Amino acid sequence: MLKARMKNPAMLMPDIMQPIHALLGTVRKSGAPARTLELVHLRVSQINGCSACIDMGARELRKAGETDERLFAVAAWREAPYFTDAERAALALAEAATRLSDRADPVPDDVWEEAARHYDEPALAGLVLHVALINCFNRVNVTTRQIAGSMKEARPDPR
């Protein structure tokens, strides 16, 4: 049976939740569409193998009215017809910024320029910071082996 190595560190250090809420709240006010941020959350978590975040991300997207077709296709967004050009640009940027060691030029100019074509600077800043935060959360959860479904009540909601 799967078992977490420890309780989620954010739950053990309650003083960390207020800054996490503040960071996520600021990102959500950046102008990047909420649904795009959630798709990015899911894709980054898939890349990092964070079962807790994948579970939570899919639940949040479903709750927001996301279709099964899009949910099932996030991992193969390049080959699926369900995503807008702007969402594709955000997903490409998220993948590049998550897989920094996979190539000599981790975030190529063409990936950046395509994202910048669809998002103004504040929204682009929100996307970049969101990717960084999700990578941070994934690393904490994977390291401590947080279990899918265990974070239903733990997700920060800065709304």
Backbone bond lengths (Angstrom), bond angles and torsions (degrees), N, CA, C in turn:
res aa  C-N    CA-C-N  psi(-1)  N-CA   C-N-CA  omega(-1)  CA-C   N-CA-C  phi
1 M - - - 1.455 - - 1.532 109.56 -
2 L 1.305 114.37 140.14 1.458 119.51 177.70 1.518 110.09 -70.84
3 K 1.317 114.23 139.73 1.456 119.52 -179.31 1.524 108.70 -144.79
4 A 1.320 115.40 134.45 1.462 119.76 176.39 1.523 109.46 -66.15
5 R 1.333 115.62 147.23 1.466 120.27 177.26 1.524 111.08 -70.04
6 M 1.310 114.89 -30.69 1.459 121.10 -179.67 1.514 107.78 -161.00
7 K 1.315 116.42 167.58 1.450 121.69 173.26 1.532 107.20 -60.94
8 N 1.314 116.94 153.31 1.458 119.95 179.57 1.530 109.63 -55.91
9 P 1.340 117.64 125.86 1.465 120.67 -177.60 1.529 114.01 -53.63
10 A 1.331 117.27 -33.79 1.468 119.42 178.88 1.524 111.36 -65.89
11 M 1.329 116.76 -28.47 1.460 120.22 177.63 1.532 110.86 -79.67
12 L 1.319 116.73 -26.30 1.466 120.97 178.22 1.526 112.16 -79.50
13 M 1.314 115.89 -21.28 1.466 121.45 -178.98 1.527 108.26 -123.47
14 P 1.318 117.34 75.98 1.462 120.87 -172.92 1.528 114.63 -57.76
15 D 1.326 118.31 -23.89 1.466 119.97 178.67 1.523 112.44 -65.54
16 I 1.312 117.56 -16.37 1.469 120.83 -179.37 1.527 111.77 -78.30
17 M 1.326 117.50 -21.46 1.463 120.22 -174.73 1.521 112.99 -66.09
18 Q 1.314 119.12 -38.69 1.462 120.36 -179.76 1.534 111.50 -61.34
19 P 1.338 119.42 -48.16 1.470 118.14 176.98 1.537 112.68 -64.24
20 I 1.330 117.73 -35.03 1.469 120.11 177.34 1.524 109.63 -63.33
21 H 1.333 117.00 -45.82 1.471 121.16 176.70 1.524 110.57 -57.57
22 A 1.324 116.27 -43.57 1.463 120.67 -178.89 1.526 111.46 -64.09
23 L 1.336 116.75 -45.47 1.463 120.31 178.88 1.523 111.62 -60.73
24 L 1.321 116.55 -49.81 1.466 120.03 -178.99 1.521 111.32 -65.18
25 G 1.318 116.91 -37.59 1.460 120.11 178.00 1.517 112.18 -63.36
26 T 1.318 116.33 -40.88 1.459 120.72 178.56 1.521 110.47 -66.21
27 V 1.316 117.50 -42.37 1.467 121.11 177.74 1.528 109.84 -60.31
28 R 1.317 116.64 -42.12 1.472 120.18 -178.87 1.529 112.18 -66.13
29 K 1.322 117.89 -20.93 1.469 121.90 178.43 1.524 112.07 -92.09
30 S 1.321 118.37 4.45 1.464 122.34 -173.75 1.523 114.08 -73.63
31 G 1.312 116.40 -16.79 1.462 119.83 -175.72 1.513 113.12 103.31
32 A 1.320 117.64 -11.22 1.469 120.38 173.67 1.533 107.22 -71.10
33 P 1.329 118.04 132.95 1.465 119.75 -178.27 1.530 112.08 -58.74
34 A 1.325 115.66 137.93 1.467 121.56 -178.43 1.529 111.03 -56.37
35 R 1.315 117.71 -42.37 1.456 120.18 -178.79 1.526 110.63 -65.47
36 T 1.316 117.64 -37.70 1.464 120.93 177.15 1.527 110.13 -63.73
37 L 1.319 117.64 -43.09 1.456 120.77 177.33 1.526 110.76 -59.81
38 E 1.322 116.96 -39.61 1.472 120.27 179.27 1.534 110.83 -68.78
39 L 1.325 117.91 -39.04 1.474 120.40 176.52 1.529 110.24 -63.03
40 V 1.324 116.44 -41.68 1.461 121.64 177.92 1.532 109.72 -62.50
41 H 1.322 116.53 -44.09 1.469 121.24 177.50 1.523 110.38 -55.51
42 L 1.324 116.22 -47.54 1.465 120.34 -178.95 1.528 111.10 -64.24
43 R 1.317 117.61 -45.69 1.474 120.40 -177.00 1.528 111.62 -65.90
44 V 1.321 117.76 -45.05 1.465 120.54 178.83 1.525 109.59 -60.76
45 S 1.318 116.80 -42.10 1.465 121.03 179.90 1.520 111.73 -65.74
46 Q 1.336 117.26 -35.24 1.466 120.29 175.26 1.521 110.42 -63.26
47 I 1.316 116.94 -46.64 1.464 121.24 -179.68 1.528 110.49 -58.92
48 N 1.325 116.77 -41.61 1.462 121.64 -176.53 1.523 113.36 -84.96
49 G 1.308 117.73 -4.68 1.459 120.83 178.30 1.516 113.34 67.18
50 C 1.326 117.21 35.25 1.461 121.71 -179.65 1.532 108.99 -92.98
51 S 1.330 115.80 95.20 1.466 119.93 -175.28 1.522 111.82 -62.36
52 A 1.317 118.04 -36.38 1.468 120.48 -179.73 1.525 110.56 -64.14
53 C 1.330 117.20 -42.84 1.466 120.78 -179.33 1.526 111.99 -74.76
54 I 1.321 117.42 -33.67 1.462 120.13 175.97 1.524 109.11 -63.02
55 D 1.312 116.33 -47.54 1.458 121.67 179.04 1.528 110.04 -59.33
56 M 1.327 116.61 -49.97 1.456 121.37 -178.32 1.529 110.62 -64.22
57 G 1.328 117.36 -43.61 1.459 120.93 -179.14 1.517 112.62 -62.84
58 A 1.326 116.56 -43.66 1.468 120.13 178.53 1.529 110.64 -64.46
59 R 1.327 116.96 -40.13 1.475 120.50 178.02 1.525 111.14 -62.68
60 E 1.337 116.40 -44.40 1.464 120.32 -179.84 1.529 111.02 -63.63
61 L 1.315 116.38 -42.78 1.461 119.73 178.68 1.517 111.12 -64.57
62 R 1.305 117.41 -42.88 1.471 121.11 178.38 1.521 109.88 -61.65
63 K 1.346 116.49 -43.85 1.463 121.40 179.55 1.535 110.88 -61.76
64 A 1.330 116.81 -32.21 1.462 122.12 179.50 1.524 112.31 -81.76
65 G 1.341 116.86 1.87 1.456 120.64 176.80 1.515 115.29 95.10
66 E 1.328 117.30 12.66 1.467 120.43 -179.90 1.526 110.18 -64.28
67 T 1.328 116.52 144.51 1.467 121.59 -179.34 1.523 110.83 -80.71
68 D 1.321 115.31 153.67 1.464 120.71 175.98 1.523 110.93 -59.35
69 E 1.335 117.05 -40.68 1.467 120.14 -178.58 1.529 111.05 -55.91
70 R 1.312 116.09 -46.94 1.467 119.51 -178.89 1.524 111.22 -70.57
71 L 1.325 117.33 -42.12 1.466 119.99 178.45 1.521 111.38 -58.23
72 F 1.318 115.86 -46.24 1.463 120.30 -177.28 1.527 111.90 -69.72
73 A 1.324 117.22 -23.24 1.467 120.58 -173.80 1.528 114.50 -99.38
74 V 1.317 118.92 -0.50 1.469 120.17 -176.97 1.528 111.33 -55.66
75 A 1.323 117.59 -41.39 1.467 120.37 -178.79 1.528 112.15 -66.57
76 A 1.327 117.00 -20.67 1.467 121.57 -179.70 1.528 109.93 -122.57
77 W 1.311 116.71 40.87 1.459 121.39 -173.78 1.526 113.50 -59.10
78 R 1.321 118.00 -29.02 1.473 120.11 -179.77 1.530 111.95 -65.67
79 E 1.320 115.87 -33.46 1.466 120.74 -175.72 1.528 113.10 -96.92
80 A 1.332 117.61 -6.09 1.462 121.16 -176.02 1.530 110.56 -100.36
81 P 1.329 116.94 141.96 1.463 120.52 -176.96 1.531 114.04 -84.95
82 Y 1.312 119.04 8.83 1.460 122.27 -168.25 1.518 115.81 -90.36
83 F 1.316 118.36 -2.43 1.458 120.71 -172.18 1.523 111.59 -115.12
84 T 1.331 115.95 144.68 1.462 120.65 178.40 1.531 109.58 -74.98
85 D 1.312 115.59 165.28 1.468 119.55 176.73 1.527 111.23 -60.22
86 A 1.320 117.36 -38.41 1.465 120.85 179.26 1.530 110.60 -66.13
87 E 1.330 117.71 -42.18 1.464 120.35 177.35 1.521 110.75 -64.22
88 R 1.311 117.15 -40.04 1.470 121.20 178.24 1.530 110.45 -61.70
89 A 1.326 116.38 -41.35 1.466 120.53 178.96 1.526 110.11 -63.73
90 A 1.329 117.32 -41.83 1.467 120.99 178.78 1.527 110.89 -66.48
91 L 1.323 117.66 -40.80 1.464 120.82 179.11 1.520 111.42 -66.88
92 A 1.327 117.22 -39.22 1.470 120.35 177.73 1.528 110.50 -64.19
93 L 1.321 116.60 -43.45 1.463 120.50 177.89 1.525 110.14 -62.77
94 A 1.319 116.88 -43.45 1.467 121.19 179.91 1.525 111.10 -61.16
95 E 1.328 116.69 -44.10 1.469 119.75 179.15 1.518 111.19 -63.29
96 A 1.329 116.81 -45.46 1.467 120.15 -178.83 1.533 110.67 -63.02
97 A 1.330 116.78 -44.10 1.461 120.58 -177.71 1.528 112.36 -72.37
98 T 1.321 117.03 -17.22 1.467 121.22 177.01 1.521 111.07 -88.78
99 R 1.321 116.88 -37.10 1.472 121.99 -177.53 1.525 110.62 -99.06
100 L 1.294 116.96 55.34 1.467 121.59 -173.69 1.527 113.93 -59.29
101 S 1.306 118.34 -32.55 1.469 120.20 -175.28 1.531 113.14 -91.62
102 D 1.315 118.17 3.58 1.466 120.78 -176.16 1.527 114.41 -79.19
103 R 1.324 117.89 -16.07 1.468 119.77 179.92 1.522 110.43 -153.15
104 A 1.318 115.69 161.19 1.463 121.18 -176.71 1.524 111.86 -62.20
105 D 1.321 117.09 -38.39 1.462 122.23 177.29 1.527 106.44 -109.69
106 P 1.325 117.47 89.17 1.462 121.09 -169.69 1.528 114.73 -55.58
107 V 1.324 117.48 -42.78 1.460 120.97 178.05 1.528 106.80 -121.00
108 P 1.329 116.47 89.20 1.463 120.43 -176.15 1.531 112.37 -61.38
109 D 1.321 115.49 154.00 1.464 120.99 -179.66 1.521 112.23 -55.43
110 D 1.334 118.28 -39.51 1.453 118.99 -177.70 1.534 111.98 -64.73
111 V 1.327 117.55 -35.45 1.469 121.40 177.28 1.528 109.24 -67.40
112 W 1.324 116.28 -46.92 1.461 120.78 179.19 1.528 111.19 -61.77
113 E 1.327 116.97 -47.59 1.464 121.05 -176.78 1.523 112.11 -63.75
114 E 1.324 117.12 -36.31 1.465 119.88 177.75 1.527 110.22 -66.83
115 A 1.312 117.30 -40.83 1.463 119.99 176.66 1.535 110.20 -64.99
116 A 1.319 117.09 -43.11 1.464 121.40 -179.71 1.530 111.68 -65.86
117 R 1.313 117.15 -24.84 1.467 121.46 176.99 1.532 110.96 -68.77
118 H 1.325 116.99 -29.63 1.466 121.92 -175.44 1.525 114.49 -100.46
119 Y 1.324 117.03 -20.45 1.462 120.51 -174.87 1.522 110.01 -129.44
120 D 1.327 116.59 136.14 1.462 119.24 174.98 1.532 108.73 -71.95
121 E 1.327 116.55 174.10 1.466 119.47 -174.47 1.526 114.34 -58.82
122 P 1.337 119.78 -44.11 1.466 118.30 178.42 1.537 112.50 -62.09
123 A 1.326 117.43 -41.94 1.469 120.30 179.03 1.529 110.52 -67.44
124 L 1.322 116.87 -39.27 1.457 121.06 177.39 1.536 110.24 -64.19
125 A 1.324 116.68 -41.02 1.464 120.49 175.94 1.528 109.69 -61.09
126 G 1.324 116.96 -41.66 1.461 121.08 177.47 1.512 112.03 -61.03
127 L 1.321 116.78 -43.12 1.471 120.52 177.92 1.529 111.26 -62.34
128 V 1.319 116.50 -47.34 1.473 120.43 -179.16 1.527 110.42 -60.83
129 L 1.314 117.02 -46.49 1.464 120.43 -179.93 1.529 111.49 -66.77
130 H 1.327 116.89 -36.30 1.464 120.69 178.22 1.534 110.28 -63.62
131 V 1.312 117.09 -44.72 1.469 121.02 177.41 1.530 109.95 -59.21
132 A 1.321 116.83 -44.58 1.467 120.39 179.93 1.530 110.99 -62.82
133 L 1.318 117.16 -43.24 1.471 120.51 179.88 1.526 111.47 -65.25
134 I 1.312 117.05 -43.75 1.468 119.70 -179.57 1.526 110.00 -64.63
135 N 1.322 117.45 -39.89 1.465 119.85 175.44 1.524 110.59 -60.07
136 C 1.311 117.58 -40.73 1.467 121.53 177.47 1.529 109.98 -61.62
137 F 1.330 116.91 -51.02 1.468 120.57 -179.43 1.525 110.84 -59.92
138 N 1.343 116.54 -42.29 1.471 120.51 179.58 1.518 110.72 -59.90
139 R 1.317 116.78 -43.66 1.463 120.03 -177.53 1.522 111.80 -65.59
140 V 1.326 117.15 -38.81 1.466 120.28 176.20 1.524 109.67 -64.24
141 N 1.329 116.23 -47.58 1.467 120.30 -176.11 1.522 113.07 -68.07
142 V 1.321 117.47 -39.99 1.469 120.22 179.32 1.530 109.94 -68.78
143 T 1.317 117.34 -42.78 1.460 121.12 -179.83 1.525 111.67 -60.50
144 T 1.326 116.31 -40.07 1.468 120.33 -177.59 1.531 112.62 -94.98
145 R 1.333 115.30 4.76 1.473 122.87 178.15 1.523 113.47 54.48
146 Q 1.330 115.06 51.16 1.458 118.98 175.01 1.525 108.40 -66.66
147 I 1.305 116.89 138.83 1.459 123.30 -171.72 1.528 110.74 -94.15
148 A 1.327 116.01 140.33 1.464 121.33 176.03 1.517 109.34 -53.78
149 G 1.329 115.90 133.64 1.447 121.66 -179.23 1.518 113.43 91.15
150 S 1.332 116.91 -13.68 1.467 119.99 -176.26 1.521 112.74 -79.72
151 M 1.315 117.47 -11.75 1.458 120.11 -174.17 1.523 112.64 -110.44
152 K 1.304 118.04 18.58 1.466 120.53 -178.30 1.521 112.39 -53.81
153 E 1.306 117.23 -36.81 1.454 121.51 -178.65 1.523 112.58 -99.90
154 A 1.343 117.70 -6.64 1.461 120.17 -171.28 1.520 114.34 -91.67
155 R 1.325 118.09 -13.22 1.450 119.01 -173.85 1.526 112.10 -66.63
156 P 1.321 115.80 127.94 1.452 118.53 177.87 1.527 110.15 -63.87
157 D 1.310 116.52 133.68 1.457 121.77 178.50 1.521 108.95 -126.13
158 P 1.337 116.52 93.47 1.457 120.06 -173.35 1.523 113.50 -79.00
159 R 1.309 119.02 5.14 1.476 120.49 -178.06 1.499 111.97 -68.53
